[in-house]
């Protein structure tokens, strides 16, 4: 029985200065969209679009007395703060599929943002729904249906000098990841949840959630939290060449992935894997 979810739609990275973040991610080798401004709010964003998912750099451009979650997050640190899942068809059908699994989604609600293009602004629109926090433990998330994808997936925004093509996995820390398994079995099906040496891995349909215990060495954001974004690259060698050319320090891990420190990406560790 389908849960109506088709993997990750996007990941939100909270940043304190949008323009500084834009320049930093461009240096990392990403093509960014024009700036978007959430209608009726003090928040704005730049997005990094891939064919099926994307990253959203989210920050304030003016005081917003309603955006308490982002304000609280940024008061502590920058970094990946939440993610949105994509519906298989639309938010309404996904809500019905989740109810059939015994879950409790909110009614879908509408959201729009003004996207500032050289020839004038357009208004991408979305349909959002939420699950209660206890039904997605250790993960701040929601479901986002793209109602006007043609406005944000412009061909010139989908190609990146570093060769990144999409989101492979989101890595998270939790105090006791094994206790999360029943909730994610209920949401994604037991066949899509597997034990790992340090926790559990969840197959979301086209990417993974990897929950692990905090590292003994410390230094990570206190759990629960997103600690790393694993991105697919067309060529690991080409990605490494771009990073070297831009003067960005990185490590090659024993498994061949490239690791870019959170200091280079507004608090988000980036793992680049070929495939």
C-alpha positions in Angstrom: 0.0 0.0 0.0 1.5 3.3 -1.1 2.0 6.1 1.4 1.7 8.7 -1.4 5.3 10.0 -0.9 7.8 10.0 -3.8 11.0 10.7 -1.9 12.5 14.1 -0.9 11.3 17.2 -2.6 13.7 19.7 -1.0 15.9 20.4 2.0 15.9 23.7 3.8 19.2 25.2 4.9 18.8 28.1 7.4 21.2 30.9 6.8 21.8 34.2 8.6 22.8 36.3 5.6 21.2 35.3 2.3 23.6 37.2 0.0 26.7 35.9 1.7 25.2 32.4 1.5 24.5 32.9 -2.2 28.1 33.8 -2.9 29.4 30.9 -0.8 27.3 28.2 -2.6 28.1 29.6 -6.0 31.8 29.2 -5.0 31.1 25.6 -4.1 29.9 25.1 -7.7 26.2 25.5 -7.6 23.9 27.4 -9.9 21.4 29.4 -7.8 17.9 30.6 -8.8 16.8 34.2 -8.7 15.8 35.3 -5.2 12.3 34.2 -4.0 10.3 36.2 -1.5 7.5 34.4 0.5 4.3 36.4 0.1 3.2 38.2 3.3 6.3 37.1 5.2 9.8 38.4 6.0 11.6 35.4 4.7 13.2 34.9 1.3 15.3 32.2 -0.4 17.7 31.1 -3.1 17.2 27.6 -4.4 19.6 25.1 -6.0 17.5 23.1 -8.4 18.1 19.5 -9.6 15.9 17.5 -12.0 13.8 15.9 -9.2 14.7 17.7 -5.9 16.5 20.8 -4.6 18.1 22.7 -1.8 16.6 25.9 -0.4 18.7 28.5 1.3 16.3 30.3 3.6 16.8 33.5 5.6 15.2 36.8 6.6 15.2 39.9 4.6 13.1 41.8 7.1 11.7 41.3 10.6 9.0 38.5 10.6 7.2 38.0 13.9 5.6 34.8 12.7 8.7 32.8 11.6 9.6 31.6 15.1 11.0 28.3 14.0 13.6 29.8 11.7 14.4 32.6 14.2 15.0 30.0 17.0 17.1 27.8 14.7 19.3 30.6 13.5 19.8 31.9 17.1 21.6 28.6 17.8 23.4 27.9 14.5 23.1 27.8 10.7 22.6 24.5 8.7 20.1 22.0 7.4 17.0 22.5 9.5 14.2 20.5 7.8 13.1 18.7 4.7 10.0 18.4 2.5 8.8 15.2 1.0 7.3 15.1 -2.5 3.8 13.7 -3.1 3.4 11.0 -5.7 0.6 12.9 -7.4 -0.7 15.8 -5.2 -1.0 16.7 -1.6 -4.7 15.7 -1.4 -4.0 12.1 -2.6 -1.0 11.8 -0.3 -3.1 12.9 2.7 -5.6 10.2 1.8 -2.9 7.6 1.5 -1.4 8.6 4.9 -4.8 8.4 6.6 -5.2 4.9 5.2 -2.0 4.0 7.0 -3.4 5.3 10.3 -1.4 8.5 10.2 -2.8 12.0 10.9 -1.8 14.6 8.2 -3.1 18.1 8.4 -5.4 19.5 5.7 -3.3 20.8 2.7 -2.7 24.6 2.8 -1.5 26.9 0.0 1.7 28.9 -0.1 3.2 31.2 -2.7 6.4 33.2 -3.2 7.3 35.9 -5.5 10.3 34.9 -7.7 12.3 37.9 -8.9 13.3 37.4 -12.6 15.0 39.9 -14.9 11.9 40.3 -16.9 9.5 40.6 -13.9 8.3 38.5 -11.0 6.4 35.3 -11.2 4.6 33.4 -8.4 5.5 29.7 -7.8 2.7 28.0 -5.8 2.8 25.0 -3.5 0.4 22.8 -1.5 1.7 21.9 2.0 0.7 19.4 4.6 2.2 18.3 7.9 2.3 15.2 10.1 2.3 15.4 13.9 6.0 15.4 15.2 5.5 12.1 16.9 4.8 10.4 13.6 8.1 11.5 12.1 10.3 11.4 15.2 13.8 13.0 15.2 12.9 14.7 11.8 11.5 18.1 11.2 9.6 17.7 7.9 6.5 18.3 5.9 5.1 17.4 2.5 5.2 19.9 -0.4 3.4 19.6 -3.7 4.8 21.7 -6.5 1.8 23.3 -8.3 3.9 25.3 -10.8 7.1 23.3 -11.3 7.7 24.9 -14.7 8.5 28.3 -13.0 11.3 26.9 -10.8 12.8 24.2 -13.0 14.2 26.4 -15.7 16.8 24.6 -17.8 19.6 27.2 -17.0 19.2 26.4 -13.3 19.5 22.6 -13.5 23.2 22.4 -14.5 25.9 22.9 -11.9 29.7 23.4 -12.4 30.5 20.9 -9.6 28.4 18.2 -11.4 25.9 17.7 -8.6 22.7 16.0 -10.0 20.5 15.5 -6.9 20.0 14.4 -3.3 21.2 10.9 -2.5 20.7 10.9 1.3 20.1 13.0 4.4 22.2 12.0 7.5 20.8 12.6 10.9 21.7 12.0 14.5 19.3 10.8 17.2 19.9 9.6 20.8 18.5 6.1 20.1 17.9 5.5 16.4 16.7 2.0 16.9 13.6 3.3 18.7 12.6 5.2 15.5 12.1 2.1 13.4 8.5 1.4 14.2 7.4 5.0 13.2 9.3 4.8 9.9 8.1 1.3 9.2 4.5 2.7 9.6 5.3 5.6 7.3 7.4 3.9 4.6 6.8 0.2 5.1 9.0 -2.3 7.0 10.6 -3.4 3.8 12.1 0.1 3.4 13.6 0.3 6.9 16.9 -1.4 7.6 19.2 -1.6 10.6 22.7 -0.3 10.2 25.7 -0.6 12.5 24.9 2.8 14.0 21.2 3.1 13.6 18.7 2.7 10.8 18.4 3.6 7.1 15.1 4.5 5.5 14.4 4.2 1.8 12.1 7.1 0.9 11.6 6.1 -2.7 14.4 7.9 -4.5 16.8 8.8 -1.6 17.5 7.7 1.9 17.3 8.9 5.5 20.2 7.6 7.6 19.7 8.0 11.4 22.8 7.4 13.5 23.9 7.8 17.1 26.0 11.0 17.8 29.7 10.6 17.3 31.6 9.9 20.5 34.1 12.6 19.6 31.4 15.3 19.9 31.4 18.4 17.9 28.1 17.6 16.2 24.9 19.6 16.7 22.9 18.1 19.6 20.4 15.4 18.5 18.0 15.2 16.9 19.4 17.1 14.0 20.4 16.9 10.3 24.2 16.6 10.2 25.1 16.0 6.5 23.6 16.2 3.0 24.8 13.5 0.6 24.6 14.7 -3.0 25.0 12.7 -6.2 27.7 13.9 -8.6 28.1 12.8 -12.2 31.9 12.5 -11.7 33.7 12.5 -8.4 37.0 13.5 -10.1 35.3 16.4 -11.8 33.7 17.5 -8.6 37.1 17.3 -6.8 38.7 19.3 -9.6 36.1 22.1 -9.3 36.6 22.3 -5.5 40.4 22.4 -5.9 40.0 25.2 -8.5 37.8 27.2 -6.2 40.2 26.8 -3.3 37.7 24.9 -1.2 39.2 22.3 1.2 37.7 18.8 1.2 38.5 15.3 2.3 38.3 12.0 0.4 36.7 9.5 2.7 37.8 5.8 2.7 34.6 4.9 0.8 35.5 7.4 -2.0 33.0 10.1 -1.1 34.2 13.7 -0.9 33.4 15.6 2.3 33.1 19.4 2.4 33.2 20.8 6.0 30.2 22.7 7.4 32.3 25.8 7.6 32.1 26.0 3.8 28.3 25.5 3.5 26.5 27.5 6.2 26.8 24.7 8.8 25.8 21.8 6.5 28.4 19.0 5.9 28.3 18.1 2.2 29.1 14.5 1.1 29.5 14.1 -2.7 29.1 10.6 -4.0 29.3 9.3 -7.6 26.3 7.6 -9.1 
